[in-house]
Amino acid sequence: MSKLWGGRFTKETDKLVESYTASINFDKKLVNEDIEGSIAHVTMLATCNIIKEEEKETIVKGLQTIKEKVSKGEAEYLVSHEDIHMNLEKMLIDEVGPVGGKLHTGRSRNDQVATDFHLYVRKETENMIELIENVQQSIIEQAENELGTIMPGYTHLQRAQPVLYSHHMLAYFWMFERDKQRFQDSLKRTNWSPLGAGALAGTTFPIDRELTAELLEFTNVYPNSLDAVSDRDFALEFLSTAAILITHISRLSEELILWSSQEFQFIELDDAFCTGSSIMPQKKNPDVPELLRGKTGRVYGNLIGLLTVLKGLPLAYNKDMQEDKEGVFDTVETLDGGLRLLAPMLKTMVVNEENMYKAVDQDYSNATDIADYLAAKGLPFRDAHEVIGKIVLYAIQNDKFLLDLTMEEYEQFSELFADDIFDVLAPKNVVNARNSTGGTGIEQVKKQLQLAKEHVAKKE
Protein backbone atom coordinates (compact mmCIF):
# COMPACT_ATOMS: atom_id res chain seq x y z
CA MET A 1 0.00 0.00 0.00
CA SER A 2 1.57 3.30 -1.10
CA LYS A 3 2.11 6.05 1.46
CA LEU A 4 0.34 9.38 1.15
CA TRP A 5 3.81 10.92 1.17
CA GLY A 6 5.46 8.25 -1.04
CA GLY A 7 5.94 10.17 -4.28
CA ARG A 8 9.69 10.67 -3.98
CA PHE A 9 10.46 7.14 -2.77
CA THR A 10 11.48 4.20 -4.95
CA LYS A 11 11.26 1.49 -2.27
CA GLU A 12 8.62 0.38 0.16
CA THR A 13 9.33 1.12 3.82
CA ASP A 14 10.95 -1.76 5.65
CA LYS A 15 8.27 -3.45 7.74
CA LEU A 16 10.37 -3.23 10.90
CA VAL A 17 10.93 0.49 10.30
CA GLU A 18 7.23 0.90 9.64
CA SER A 19 6.35 -0.79 12.91
CA TYR A 20 9.08 0.95 14.93
CA THR A 21 8.32 4.47 13.75
CA ALA A 22 4.52 4.24 13.75
CA SER A 23 2.70 6.06 16.54
CA ILE A 24 -0.87 5.06 15.75
CA ASN A 25 -1.02 2.58 18.61
CA PHE A 26 -0.95 5.47 21.09
CA ASP A 27 -1.72 8.69 19.23
CA LYS A 28 -5.13 7.40 18.18
CA LYS A 29 -6.10 8.80 21.58
CA LEU A 30 -5.99 12.18 19.80
CA VAL A 31 -8.62 11.19 17.22
CA ASN A 32 -11.30 13.63 18.41
CA GLU A 33 -8.81 16.47 18.70
CA ASP A 34 -7.52 15.72 15.19
CA ILE A 35 -11.03 15.81 13.78
CA GLU A 36 -11.83 19.02 15.67
CA GLY A 37 -8.68 20.70 14.36
CA SER A 38 -9.34 19.47 10.84
CA ILE A 39 -12.88 20.87 10.81
CA ALA A 40 -11.56 24.25 11.94
CA HIS A 41 -8.80 24.14 9.31
CA VAL A 42 -11.06 23.24 6.39
CA THR A 43 -13.61 25.85 7.50
CA MET A 44 -10.85 28.45 7.35
CA LEU A 45 -9.72 27.22 3.91
CA ALA A 46 -13.21 27.82 2.52
CA THR A 47 -13.56 31.19 4.25
CA CYS A 48 -10.28 32.29 2.65
CA ASN A 49 -11.43 30.97 -0.78
CA ILE A 50 -8.59 28.46 -0.89
CA ILE A 51 -11.10 25.66 -1.46
CA LYS A 52 -14.73 25.83 -2.55
CA GLU A 53 -17.57 25.97 -0.03
CA GLU A 54 -19.09 22.75 -1.35
CA GLU A 55 -15.74 21.01 -0.98
CA LYS A 56 -15.60 22.17 2.64
CA GLU A 57 -19.12 20.85 3.25
CA THR A 58 -18.19 17.47 1.79
CA ILE A 59 -15.02 17.23 3.90
CA VAL A 60 -16.76 18.34 7.11
CA LYS A 61 -19.57 15.83 6.55
CA GLY A 62 -16.98 13.12 5.95
CA LEU A 63 -15.10 14.02 9.14
CA GLN A 64 -18.32 13.95 11.15
CA THR A 65 -19.14 10.51 9.73
CA ILE A 66 -15.70 9.28 10.74
CA LYS A 67 -16.18 10.75 14.22
CA GLU A 68 -19.41 8.80 14.56
CA LYS A 69 -17.66 5.61 13.49
CA VAL A 70 -14.93 6.30 16.04
CA SER A 71 -17.50 6.71 18.82
CA LYS A 72 -19.04 3.37 17.87
CA GLY A 73 -15.65 1.65 17.79
CA GLU A 74 -15.96 1.02 14.03
CA ALA A 75 -12.86 2.93 12.91
CA GLU A 76 -9.90 0.82 11.75
CA TYR A 77 -6.39 2.14 12.33
CA LEU A 78 -3.49 0.74 10.32
CA VAL A 79 0.19 0.80 11.26
CA SER A 80 0.97 1.23 7.58
CA HIS A 81 -0.54 4.74 7.83
CA GLU A 82 1.82 5.55 10.70
CA ASP A 83 -0.15 7.99 12.84
CA ILE A 84 -3.58 9.34 13.62
CA HIS A 85 -3.26 12.13 11.04
CA MET A 86 -2.52 9.89 8.06
CA ASN A 87 -5.04 7.30 9.21
CA LEU A 88 -7.80 9.90 9.38
CA GLU A 89 -6.84 11.43 6.04
CA LYS A 90 -6.95 7.99 4.42
CA MET A 91 -10.33 7.30 6.05
CA LEU A 92 -11.58 10.66 4.76
CA ILE A 93 -10.44 10.00 1.20
CA ASP A 94 -12.08 6.58 1.33
CA GLU A 95 -15.26 8.23 2.62
CA VAL A 96 -15.59 11.26 0.31
CA GLY A 97 -13.18 10.59 -2.54
CA PRO A 98 -10.21 12.61 -3.86
CA VAL A 99 -11.63 15.88 -2.52
CA GLY A 100 -10.59 14.62 0.93
CA GLY A 101 -7.00 15.20 -0.13
CA LYS A 102 -7.64 18.95 -0.10
CA LEU A 103 -7.96 18.91 3.70
CA HIS A 104 -4.19 19.05 4.11
CA THR A 105 -3.81 22.21 2.02
CA GLY A 106 -1.75 24.79 3.87
CA ARG A 107 -1.04 22.43 6.73
CA SER A 108 1.70 20.01 7.84
CA ARG A 109 1.58 17.12 10.22
CA ASN A 110 3.98 19.18 12.34
CA ASP A 111 1.50 21.95 13.10
CA GLN A 112 -1.36 19.45 13.03
CA VAL A 113 0.04 17.25 15.81
CA ALA A 114 1.02 20.27 17.86
CA THR A 115 -2.56 21.56 17.57
CA ASP A 116 -4.00 18.19 18.57
CA PHE A 117 -1.69 18.03 21.57
CA HIS A 118 -2.58 21.54 22.69
CA LEU A 119 -6.28 20.67 22.49
CA TYR A 120 -5.73 17.44 24.43
CA VAL A 121 -3.62 19.01 27.19
CA ARG A 122 -6.11 21.86 27.54
CA LYS A 123 -9.00 19.42 27.93
CA GLU A 124 -7.15 17.29 30.47
CA THR A 125 -5.94 20.35 32.40
CA GLU A 126 -9.54 21.46 32.83
CA ASN A 127 -10.41 17.91 33.92
CA MET A 128 -7.62 17.95 36.53
CA ILE A 129 -8.90 21.22 37.96
CA GLU A 130 -12.36 19.73 38.42
CA LEU A 131 -11.02 16.54 40.01
CA ILE A 132 -8.82 18.49 42.41
CA GLU A 133 -11.83 20.52 43.50
CA ASN A 134 -13.71 17.28 44.28
CA VAL A 135 -10.84 16.23 46.57
CA GLN A 136 -10.82 19.67 48.18
CA GLN A 137 -14.55 19.38 48.85
CA SER A 138 -14.00 16.04 50.61
CA ILE A 139 -11.31 17.63 52.77
CA ILE A 140 -13.65 20.48 53.68
CA GLU A 141 -16.34 18.01 54.71
CA GLN A 142 -13.90 16.06 56.87
CA ALA A 143 -12.62 19.26 58.48
CA GLU A 144 -16.12 20.55 59.15
CA ASN A 145 -17.42 17.26 60.55
CA GLU A 146 -14.45 16.88 62.93
CA LEU A 147 -13.99 20.51 63.91
CA GLY A 148 -13.37 19.83 67.61
CA THR A 149 -11.18 16.74 67.19
CA ILE A 150 -7.66 17.12 68.61
CA MET A 151 -4.68 15.09 67.41
CA PRO A 152 -0.90 15.21 67.75
CA GLY A 153 0.94 17.47 65.38
CA TYR A 154 4.29 16.01 64.33
CA THR A 155 7.75 17.11 63.38
CA HIS A 156 10.35 14.47 62.50
CA LEU A 157 7.41 12.03 62.93
CA GLN A 158 7.67 12.72 66.66
CA ARG A 159 4.77 14.23 68.58
CA ALA A 160 5.36 17.97 68.72
CA GLN A 161 2.26 20.00 69.63
CA PRO A 162 -1.48 19.25 69.70
CA VAL A 163 -3.45 20.51 66.69
CA LEU A 164 -6.99 20.26 65.46
CA TYR A 165 -7.48 17.38 63.03
CA SER A 166 -9.32 19.88 60.83
CA HIS A 167 -6.23 22.07 60.78
CA HIS A 168 -4.06 19.14 59.73
CA MET A 169 -6.40 18.14 56.90
CA LEU A 170 -6.80 21.70 55.67
CA ALA A 171 -3.04 21.85 55.15
CA TYR A 172 -3.65 19.46 52.25
CA PHE A 173 -6.50 21.63 51.01
CA TRP A 174 -4.03 24.47 50.48
CA MET A 175 -1.49 22.19 48.82
CA PHE A 176 -4.18 21.12 46.36
CA GLU A 177 -5.26 24.74 45.96
CA ARG A 178 -1.78 25.63 44.75
CA ASP A 179 -1.86 22.65 42.38
CA LYS A 180 -5.19 23.83 41.02
CA GLN A 181 -3.87 27.36 40.55
CA ARG A 182 -0.80 26.04 38.73
CA PHE A 183 -3.03 24.13 36.31
CA GLN A 184 -5.24 27.19 35.87
CA ASP A 185 -2.23 29.37 35.16
CA SER A 186 -0.78 26.86 32.71
CA LEU A 187 -3.85 27.25 30.51
CA LYS A 188 -2.53 30.69 29.54
CA ARG A 189 0.36 28.98 27.75
CA THR A 190 -1.48 25.88 26.58
CA ASN A 191 -4.11 28.04 24.88
CA TRP A 192 -1.84 29.09 21.99
CA SER A 193 -2.59 27.92 18.46
CA PRO A 194 0.19 26.45 16.30
CA LEU A 195 -2.21 25.62 13.45
CA GLY A 196 -1.09 27.17 10.17
CA ALA A 197 2.59 27.25 11.08
CA GLY A 198 3.14 24.52 8.49
CA ALA A 199 6.13 22.24 8.68
CA LEU A 200 8.33 25.02 10.11
CA ALA A 201 8.17 28.13 7.93
CA GLY A 202 4.49 28.90 7.41
CA THR A 203 2.68 28.44 4.09
CA THR A 204 2.32 30.18 0.74
CA PHE A 205 -1.47 29.94 0.95
CA PRO A 206 -3.38 33.04 2.20
CA ILE A 207 -4.62 31.36 5.37
CA ASP A 208 -6.17 33.03 8.40
CA ARG A 209 -4.53 31.63 11.54
CA GLU A 210 -6.54 33.93 13.78
CA LEU A 211 -9.75 32.39 12.45
CA THR A 212 -8.71 28.81 13.22
CA ALA A 213 -7.56 29.93 16.66
CA GLU A 214 -10.99 31.48 17.25
CA LEU A 215 -12.81 28.38 16.00
CA LEU A 216 -10.74 26.19 18.35
CA GLU A 217 -11.15 28.67 21.23
CA PHE A 218 -7.45 29.39 21.51
CA THR A 219 -6.67 32.78 23.01
CA ASN A 220 -3.40 33.38 21.15
CA VAL A 221 -1.54 32.47 17.96
CA TYR A 222 2.15 31.56 17.99
CA PRO A 223 3.95 34.50 16.37
CA ASN A 224 6.88 32.32 15.24
CA SER A 225 6.29 29.26 13.06
CA LEU A 226 9.49 27.51 14.19
CA ASP A 227 8.50 27.89 17.81
CA ALA A 228 4.92 26.83 17.07
CA VAL A 229 5.84 23.37 15.80
CA SER A 230 8.74 22.68 18.18
CA ASP A 231 7.29 23.98 21.46
CA ARG A 232 6.35 21.37 24.04
CA ASP A 233 6.70 23.64 27.05
CA PHE A 234 2.97 23.32 27.66
CA ALA A 235 3.34 19.53 27.97
CA LEU A 236 6.33 19.93 30.28
CA GLU A 237 4.36 22.36 32.39
CA PHE A 238 1.46 19.93 32.59
CA LEU A 239 3.81 17.13 33.68
CA SER A 240 5.62 19.37 36.14
CA THR A 241 2.39 20.46 37.78
CA ALA A 242 1.20 16.86 37.77
CA ALA A 243 4.43 15.80 39.51
CA ILE A 244 3.91 18.37 42.26
CA LEU A 245 0.27 17.33 42.58
CA ILE A 246 1.09 13.65 42.98
CA THR A 247 3.76 14.59 45.54
CA HIS A 248 0.97 16.05 47.67
CA ILE A 249 -1.24 13.04 47.02
CA SER A 250 1.62 10.77 48.07
CA ARG A 251 2.25 12.69 51.30
CA LEU A 252 -1.42 12.49 52.22
CA SER A 253 -1.50 8.80 51.28
CA GLU A 254 1.48 8.11 53.52
CA GLU A 255 -0.35 9.65 56.48
CA LEU A 256 -3.52 7.70 55.74
CA ILE A 257 -1.46 4.51 55.69
CA LEU A 258 0.18 5.34 59.02
CA TRP A 259 -3.02 6.54 60.66
CA SER A 260 -4.93 3.39 59.68
CA SER A 261 -2.29 1.07 61.16
CA GLN A 262 -2.75 -0.72 64.48
CA GLU A 263 0.04 1.39 65.91
CA PHE A 264 -1.86 4.64 65.32
CA GLN A 265 -5.54 3.65 64.93
CA PHE A 266 -6.42 7.28 64.19
CA ILE A 267 -8.68 6.48 61.22
CA GLU A 268 -10.40 3.58 59.51
CA LEU A 269 -10.71 3.57 55.75
CA ASP A 270 -13.97 2.36 54.28
CA ASP A 271 -13.94 -1.30 53.20
CA ALA A 272 -14.65 -0.19 49.63
CA PHE A 273 -11.13 1.28 49.42
CA CYS A 274 -9.19 -1.57 51.06
CA THR A 275 -8.33 -5.17 50.23
CA GLY A 276 -7.61 -8.31 52.21
CA SER A 277 -4.86 -10.87 52.40
CA SER A 278 -4.91 -14.22 50.63
CA ILE A 279 -3.38 -15.90 53.69
CA MET A 280 -4.02 -13.66 56.71
CA PRO A 281 -7.78 -13.29 57.24
CA GLN A 282 -7.49 -10.47 59.78
CA LYS A 283 -5.79 -8.06 57.37
CA LYS A 284 -7.35 -4.89 55.99
CA ASN A 285 -4.79 -3.41 53.65
CA PRO A 286 -4.83 0.27 52.56
CA ASP A 287 -4.06 -0.64 48.96
CA VAL A 288 -5.51 2.50 47.38
CA PRO A 289 -3.30 4.99 49.25
CA GLU A 290 -0.35 2.62 48.83
CA LEU A 291 -0.81 2.62 45.06
CA LEU A 292 -1.32 6.38 45.03
CA ARG A 293 2.01 6.64 46.81
CA GLY A 294 3.62 4.07 44.54
CA LYS A 295 2.50 5.63 41.27
CA THR A 296 4.32 8.84 42.13
CA GLY A 297 7.49 7.45 40.58
CA ARG A 298 5.96 6.92 37.16
CA VAL A 299 4.67 10.51 37.03
CA TYR A 300 8.12 11.81 37.99
CA GLY A 301 9.59 9.52 35.31
CA ASN A 302 7.26 10.90 32.64
CA LEU A 303 8.43 14.44 33.40
CA ILE A 304 12.11 13.50 33.35
CA GLY A 305 11.55 11.50 30.16
CA LEU A 306 10.14 14.44 28.21
CA LEU A 307 12.75 16.84 29.58
CA THR A 308 15.42 14.44 28.34
CA VAL A 309 13.81 14.08 24.90
CA LEU A 310 13.71 17.84 24.39
CA LYS A 311 17.03 18.89 25.92
CA GLY A 312 19.21 18.45 22.81
CA LEU A 313 16.78 18.99 19.94
CA PRO A 314 17.61 21.52 17.24
CA LEU A 315 14.75 23.47 15.67
CA ALA A 316 12.23 22.65 14.44
CA TYR A 317 10.36 19.32 14.44
CA ASN A 318 12.31 16.08 14.96
CA LYS A 319 11.00 12.52 15.08
CA ASP A 320 12.16 12.39 18.71
CA MET A 321 9.15 14.54 19.52
CA GLN A 322 6.90 11.57 18.84
CA GLU A 323 7.98 10.56 22.34
CA ASP A 324 6.12 13.53 23.86
CA LYS A 325 2.72 11.90 24.14
CA GLU A 326 2.85 8.55 25.92
CA GLY A 327 4.17 10.02 29.15
CA VAL A 328 1.46 12.67 29.14
CA PHE A 329 -1.22 10.07 28.37
CA ASP A 330 0.06 7.86 31.18
CA THR A 331 0.17 10.76 33.64
CA VAL A 332 -3.39 11.75 32.77
CA GLU A 333 -4.60 8.19 33.28
CA THR A 334 -2.67 7.84 36.55
CA LEU A 335 -3.94 11.10 38.06
CA ASP A 336 -7.47 10.84 36.73
CA GLY A 337 -7.95 7.45 38.36
CA GLY A 338 -6.14 8.47 41.54
CA LEU A 339 -8.10 11.67 42.12
CA ARG A 340 -11.39 9.92 41.39
CA LEU A 341 -10.55 7.43 44.15
CA LEU A 342 -9.08 9.91 46.62
CA ALA A 343 -12.16 12.13 46.91
CA PRO A 344 -14.64 9.41 48.04
CA MET A 345 -11.98 7.65 50.14
CA LEU A 346 -11.45 10.82 52.16
CA LYS A 347 -15.16 11.49 52.40
CA THR A 348 -15.97 8.03 53.79
CA MET A 349 -13.06 7.44 56.19
CA VAL A 350 -13.93 7.31 59.89
CA VAL A 351 -11.94 9.33 62.43
CA ASN A 352 -11.19 7.76 65.80
CA GLU A 353 -11.46 10.87 67.98
CA GLU A 354 -10.79 8.96 71.20
CA ASN A 355 -7.48 7.54 70.05
CA MET A 356 -6.36 10.87 68.64
CA TYR A 357 -7.16 12.63 71.92
CA LYS A 358 -5.51 9.90 73.98
CA ALA A 359 -2.32 10.45 71.99
CA VAL A 360 -2.14 14.11 73.08
CA ASP A 361 -3.43 13.54 76.60
CA GLN A 362 -0.69 11.04 77.39
CA ASP A 363 2.46 12.58 75.99
CA TYR A 364 4.64 15.68 76.37
CA SER A 365 3.43 17.67 73.38
CA ASN A 366 2.10 20.41 75.67
CA ALA A 367 5.63 21.17 76.91
CA THR A 368 6.04 24.30 74.77
CA ASP A 369 3.07 25.84 76.55
CA ILE A 370 4.88 25.60 79.89
CA ALA A 371 7.82 27.45 78.38
CA ASP A 372 5.44 30.09 76.99
CA TYR A 373 3.76 30.26 80.41
CA LEU A 374 7.05 30.99 82.17
CA ALA A 375 8.14 33.44 79.45
CA ALA A 376 4.88 35.35 79.84
CA LYS A 377 5.74 35.72 83.54
CA GLY A 378 9.04 37.37 82.71
CA LEU A 379 11.51 34.48 82.48
CA PRO A 380 13.59 34.70 79.26
CA PHE A 381 12.32 32.09 76.82
CA ARG A 382 15.67 30.34 76.52
CA ASP A 383 15.79 29.94 80.32
CA ALA A 384 12.18 28.77 80.33
CA HIS A 385 13.07 26.25 77.64
CA GLU A 386 15.79 24.80 79.89
CA VAL A 387 13.43 24.63 82.88
CA ILE A 388 10.75 22.72 80.97
CA GLY A 389 13.38 20.40 79.51
CA LYS A 390 14.32 19.42 83.07
CA ILE A 391 10.64 19.01 83.99
CA VAL A 392 10.05 16.68 81.02
CA LEU A 393 13.12 14.63 81.97
CA TYR A 394 11.87 14.43 85.57
CA ALA A 395 8.40 13.34 84.39
CA ILE A 396 9.84 10.64 82.11
CA GLN A 397 12.08 9.32 84.86
CA ASN A 398 9.08 9.13 87.19
CA ASP A 399 6.78 7.56 84.59
CA LYS A 400 4.41 10.55 84.57
CA PHE A 401 2.95 12.96 82.04
CA LEU A 402 2.98 16.73 82.55
CA LEU A 403 -0.63 16.85 83.70
CA ASP A 404 0.13 14.13 86.28
CA LEU A 405 2.69 16.23 88.15
CA THR A 406 1.64 17.94 91.37
CA MET A 407 1.94 21.63 92.20
CA GLU A 408 4.74 20.78 94.61
CA GLU A 409 6.66 19.03 91.84
CA TYR A 410 6.34 22.04 89.51
CA GLU A 411 7.47 24.39 92.27
CA GLN A 412 10.72 22.40 92.57
CA PHE A 413 11.70 23.84 89.19
CA SER A 414 10.39 27.42 89.39
CA GLU A 415 8.60 29.63 91.86
CA LEU A 416 6.71 31.19 88.95
CA PHE A 417 4.34 28.24 88.72
CA ALA A 418 0.78 28.63 90.03
CA ASP A 419 -2.38 26.50 89.96
CA ASP A 420 -3.37 27.87 86.54
CA ILE A 421 -0.61 25.77 84.97
CA PHE A 422 -3.00 22.82 84.82
CA ASP A 423 -5.51 24.81 82.75
CA VAL A 424 -2.71 25.89 80.45
CA LEU A 425 -1.71 22.26 79.87
CA ALA A 426 -5.19 20.92 78.99
CA PRO A 427 -5.04 19.81 75.32
CA LYS A 428 -8.10 21.85 74.32
CA ASN A 429 -6.58 24.99 75.83
CA VAL A 430 -3.20 24.23 74.28
CA VAL A 431 -4.86 24.12 70.87
CA ASN A 432 -7.09 27.17 71.29
CA ALA A 433 -4.26 29.28 72.72
CA ARG A 434 -2.77 29.30 69.20
CA ASN A 435 -5.09 31.93 67.86
CA SER A 436 -2.62 33.73 65.59
CA THR A 437 -3.53 33.98 61.92
CA GLY A 438 -3.22 30.55 60.34
CA GLY A 439 -2.94 28.87 63.75
CA THR A 440 -4.67 25.75 64.99
CA GLY A 441 -7.01 27.53 67.44
CA ILE A 442 -10.62 26.72 66.67
CA GLU A 443 -11.58 30.29 65.76
CA GLN A 444 -8.70 30.47 63.30
CA VAL A 445 -9.62 27.09 61.81
CA LYS A 446 -13.22 28.26 61.35
CA LYS A 447 -11.92 31.26 59.41
CA GLN A 448 -9.69 28.97 57.40
CA LEU A 449 -12.63 26.72 56.60
CA GLN A 450 -14.67 29.65 55.34
CA LEU A 451 -11.76 30.79 53.18
CA ALA A 452 -11.38 27.27 51.78
CA LYS A 453 -15.06 27.21 50.84
CA GLU A 454 -14.70 30.52 49.06
CA HIS A 455 -11.75 29.22 47.06
CA VAL A 456 -13.70 26.15 45.91
CA ALA A 457 -16.75 28.27 45.02
CA LYS A 458 -14.66 30.78 43.06
CA LYS A 459 -14.26 29.96 39.39
CA GLU A 460 -11.35 31.39 37.46
N, C-alpha and C positions, 0 to 999 in steps of 0.2 A: 504494500500500500504506500503510495507516494506521499511525502510530507507536504504540508501546505507551504513550507519554505524551501522545497527541494529543487527549485529550478537550476541552481548553480552547481548541484552535486551530480557526480557520475556514478556513485556507488550507493547502495543501500546502507543505512546505519547498522553497524554491528549490533546484534541482538543483545549482547551483554552491555554495550554502551547505552543502548536504548533503555534497557531496564535500570541501569545504574543512574542515569541522568534524569529519568522521568520523575515527576513530582506529583502525578495525578493521584497516587494512593493517599496523599495527605492534603494536597491543596484543593481537592474536590470539596472540602469543607467551606471554601470560599464561593461556591456555586451561586448562591443568592446575591452576594455582593458583586460578582462578575456580571450577572444579568442586570442588576440595578445600574451598575456603571455603564454597561453597554447601551441600555435604554436611554440614559442621559446623553451619552455620546452621539448616538444616531439621531436623537431629537435635535441636538445642536447642529449636526451636519445638514439636516433639512432646513433648519432655521437660517443657516448661513448659505443656503442654496448650493451646497457642495454635492448633495444628492437630491433627488426629487422627493416631494412629499409622499407620493404613493409608494416609493421605495422604502421610505422610513416606516410607513404604516405596515407594510409587508414584513419588514424586519422586526418591528416591535411585536406584531402579532405572533411571529415565529418564536421570539424570545419568551413571550408569555406562555405559549404552548409548551415550550421546553421546561419552563419553571413549574408548570402544572405536572408534567411528567416526573420531574425531580421530586416534587412533594409526594407523589404516589409511589416513589421508588422504582420508576420505570426507565430512568435514564441509564444508559450504558456508557461507562468510561473505559477507554482503551489506553494502555500503556504506549501504544504506537503513536498516539497523539500527544504524548509527553505530559501536558499539564491541563489545568482546568480551562485555560483560555482557548487552546487549540481544540480541545474536546468540544467545547460549546460552539466554537465557530464551525466545526465539522457538522455537529448536530443541526446547526442553523441552516447551513447550506443544504443538507439532506432534507430539511423541513420545507424550505422556501425556494430552493434552487440557487442559481448563480448569483442572484441579487444579494444573497447573504454574505457574499465575499466583499461587498461594499462597506460592511460594518467596520472593518479595520482601517478604513480611510483616515488618514491623519492621526493615527494612533500606533503605538508600539506595545509589545507585551511588557516592556519595561515600565512605561507609565501606567499601563493597565493593571499590572500586579500590584504596583505601589498604591493605586487607587483602591483596589479590592482590600488591601491590607489595612489601609487607613479606615475604610468603612467598617471592617471587622473589629479592629481595635477600639474604635469609637463605640460600637455597639456593646462590646464586652466591658468596656470601661463603665458605661452607664449601668450595665447589669451588676458590676461589682459594687457600685455606689449603693444601689438598692439593697443588695444582700448584706452589706455592712450595716446599713440602717436597721435591718431586721435583727441583727445581732445586738446592736445598740439598744433596741427596744426591749429585748429580753433582759439585758443588763439593768435597764431602768426598772423593769418590773421586779427583778430580784432585789434591787436596792430599796425599792419602795416597800416591798412586802416584809423586808427584814430590817427596817430602819433602826430598831433599838438593839439589834444583835451585836454583841461585843466579841471580838476575837483578838488573838495576838497579832501584832504587826511584827514583821521580821526584818532583820538585816543579817547578812551572812548565814541565812537560814536558822538563826538563833532568835529566840523571842526577845523583842526589843522594847516595844511599848504597845499598850492596848489601843486598838482602833475599832471603829465601827465596821462591821462586815460590808455595809453599804459603801463606805468610803473606799475600802479595798477594791470592791467590784467596779466602782466608778472610775478608778484609775485606768481600767481597761477601756471604759467608755471613751476616755479622752485619747487613748492610744488609737482606737479605731476612728475617732473623729479626725485625727491628723491624717490617717490613711485615706479616709474619705475625701478630705480636702486636697490631698496630693492627687488623687484620681481626678477630682473635679478640675484642678488646675491643669492637669496634663491634657485635658480636652482642648485647651487653647492651642496646643501644638499638634495634636492629632487632627484637628479640624482644618487642615490645609489640603488643598487639592493639587495633586500632581498630574491630573488628567490633561492631556494635550501637550505635555512636555516632550512626547515622542520617545525615541530611543535614548537621546541625550541632548539633542540640539534644537528641539522644537520641530515644526513642520512647515512645509511650503504652502499648505492649504490655509485659507483665510478663516481659521476656526475662532470660536469665542470661548475661551477658557473660563471666563467669568460666568457665562451661562451654565456650563456644566457644573461648576462649583455651586451655583445657586440651586440647580435641579437636585444635586446630591446633598444639599444643606451644609456644605462646607462654608466656613466663615472667611477663609483666605485662599489665595492662589499662590503657589510657589513662584517667586519672581525669577528664579534661576532654574533652567531646565536640567542642568547637570545635578544640582542639589535635589531637585524634585524626584529624580529616579533613583538616586543613590542614598537618600536619607532614610535611615531606620532609627533615628533618635526616638521617635514616638514609640516604637516597639521596645527599645531599651528602657524608656521611661516607664512604660507599662510594667515591664519585668522588674525594674528596680522598686517601684511602688509595691508590686506584688510581693517581692522578697521582704520588704519591711513589714507589710501586712501579715505575712505568714510567720514572721518572727514574733509578732504580738500574739498571734493565735497559738503559737508553740509555747510561749511563756504562760499563757492562761491554761493551756492544756496540761502543762507540767504541774501547775498548782492543783488542778482538778484531780490529777492522778494521785498526788500526795494526799490531798484532803480526803479522798475516798478510801485511803488505805486504813487498815486496822490500827496502825500506829497513830493516825490523826483522828479519823472518824468525825471529821467536820461536816462532810456532806455525804449524800448517797445519790448516785446517778440513777435515773430511771432505767428499769430493766430493758426498755426499748433501745437503749444506747450502749448496752454492755453485752458481753458474751460469756459463755461458761468454758469449763475445761473438759477435755475428753477423758481425763483420768481422775481429776479431783472434783468431786461433786459439790463441794462447798464454795468453789471459786465464783466470783463475779468480777470479771476482768473489764477494765475501762478501755476497751479496744479503740473506741472512736477517738478519744483524746490522744491515745498513744499513736494512732495513725496520723492524726493531725500534726503531732510533734514530729513523727518520722518523715512525713512528706515534705518537711521544710527543706531538706537537702536537695530534693529534685528541683524545687523552685529556684534555690540559689544556683544550682547547676545550669539551669536554663538561662539565667542572667549571664553567668560567666561564659557560657557557650556562645551567646550572641556577641558579647563584647569581644571575644577572641576572634570570631569570624570577621568582624568589621575592622579590627585594629590595624590591619596592614593593607586594606583594599585601596587601590588607586581609583580615581573617578573614571567612568561613572558606574554603570551596572557591570557586575561580574557574576558568573554562575555560582560563586560561593554564597551569594545572597539568597539562593534557594534554601539555604539552611536557616533562614530567619523565622520560619513559620512553625515548625514542629514544636520548638520550645515554648512559643507563645500559646499554641493550641493546648499543649500539655499543662501549662500553668493555669490557663483558663479552666480546664476540666478539673484540675486539682483544687483550685480555690472555690469554684462554683459548688462542687460537691461538699467541700469542707464547711463553707459558710452556711449552706443549706442544712447541714447537720448541727452545726454549733448553736444556731439560734434556738431550736426547740430543745436541745440538750440542756442549755442554760435555763430555759424557762421552766423545765420540768424537774430539775434537780432539787432535792430536799436538803435544807440546812439543819444541822444538828446544833441548835442554839445552846443546849446544855453543855455539850462537850466543848464548844468554843469558849463559853464563859468559864468553865472549869479550868481551861488552859491558862486564863489570865488571872484567875482567882488563886491559883496555886503555883505561882512562879514569882520572879523578881522584876517583872517588866514595869512595875510602878516605881522603881528605884529613882528614876530621873525626877519624879515629882517630889521626892524628899529633898533632893539637891535644890530644886527650884524653891521649895518651902524654906529651906535654910537661907538661900540667897535673898529671898524676899524679906527676910528678917535681918539682913545686913551682912551676913557672912559672905565673903567673896566666893563666887561660884566655884573656882578651882579648889578652894578649901572645903567647900560643901561637898564637892565631888569626892574628895578623899575621905571625908567623914562617912558618906553613904557607902563607899566601897568597903570600909571597915565594918559597917553595919551588915551589909550583905554577906561578907565573909563570916561574921559572927552567927548570922542566921543559918547559913549553910552548915556550919560546924555543929550547930545545935539542932539541926533537922527541923527548922522552922521557916515559915514564910514571913514576909514583912508585916502582914496584918496580924500574925500570931504573937509578935513581940509585945511585951508589956511596956507601960509608960516608964517604969523603973529601968528597963533595959535600954530604951531610947535615951533616957537621961544620962546613962553612962557615957554616951558619945558626945552629947551637946546639951547645954543648959537651955538652948533655944527651943527645944521641943516642948509642945503643950498637947493637951488632949485632942485638939483639932487635927492632929496628924493622922488620926484614924479615918476621919472624913476625907482628908486629902488623898489617902491611899485606896479608897474604894474604887474599883474599876470604872464604875459609871462616872464618878467624879473626875477620875483621871482622864477619861475620854472627853468629857464635856468641858474640862478646863482648857482644852486646845481649841479656842474659839477664834483664832486668827484666821484671816482669809485663806481659804483652801485647806483649813485644818479638819481634824476628824470629829470635832464637837458637833453635836446633833444639829444645832442651828445652822452651822456652816454646811453640813451635809445636805440639809433641806434646801439651802440656797443653790448648792451644786446640782441637786436633782432637778430643780426648776430650770436651771441653765441648760442642763443636758436635754431636757424636754424641748426647750426652745430651739436647740441646735438640730434635733431630729425633725422638728416641725418646719424648720426653715429650708426652703428649696433654693438652690443656687440658680 
